[in-house]
């Protein structure tokens, strides 16, 4: 397994980044690729998880080992695949996710795309008592670096909406939070974080 990759972020899309490592471009699937906006062109370390199946080999990228650990834990749950696990991790609310599992809060978990009541119950059954050790490191200063505000706010909002679609949110869910986004002037990453917070409120 590839533990991590260190290189330059050279391209960002709705659900992936390309990391140039010694002139080899690695395609990494990320929960929120736009968090790397501020690092584009700079050297960063991305922790990876390699997922292998019959028809594809994919690398998933995470800013922290602990974030990857939560992803790996979620993959152990019946009914949760890499896309669903990435959507939950990409919400950047790991402390709330762990609290929901420990407190058996199915309602909170069903707010993530692809997670119904049955899957939420399975997450709780499989992971309660097994993820609480992840919280302290994840909760301290994760994604706290200052962001550079882009000059084209409309473009930032468009990219954020595309990222939400890539995470699996429906047009109805996206339209529900769009008014809150339109009221702000933010970076793509900040728009995504705000949208996810609004969705988790219900």
C-alpha angles and dihedrals in degrees: 000000000000106000097194144335127223119200147099124306103233103165137023129194135169095282106006145050130202114226116198108215111180091331093312114114115218118198108218124188110220136184092229111010092178091072083079093059091102090051098050108133092012131100116261137165117236121189112222144208119196115213117195127191134155097272103030147027114205135180118216119202131213134179093223137029090234091057088054090049091057089049090051092049091052091051088062090065117097109245096024117107130179093275093052093044091048092051090054094045090043091060086079089219098110094147091054091046092053092045090051091052094047093045093043091238101168093170092063094048094050089062089077117090113264094015113116128175093273093051092044090054090049091051090054094045093049101039110029107122092011104080106041092093089065095061104077096059095037093050097052113089098322111171090355098139115119116259129227111235112231119228094230105064093174090057091049091053092047091051091049092053090049090052091052090053090049089054089057103257116148125239089249092056092046094049089052092062098034094091090058090050094048089056091063137065104216147141120268091256092050092048090054093049091049092048092050092048090051091049093050089054088063 
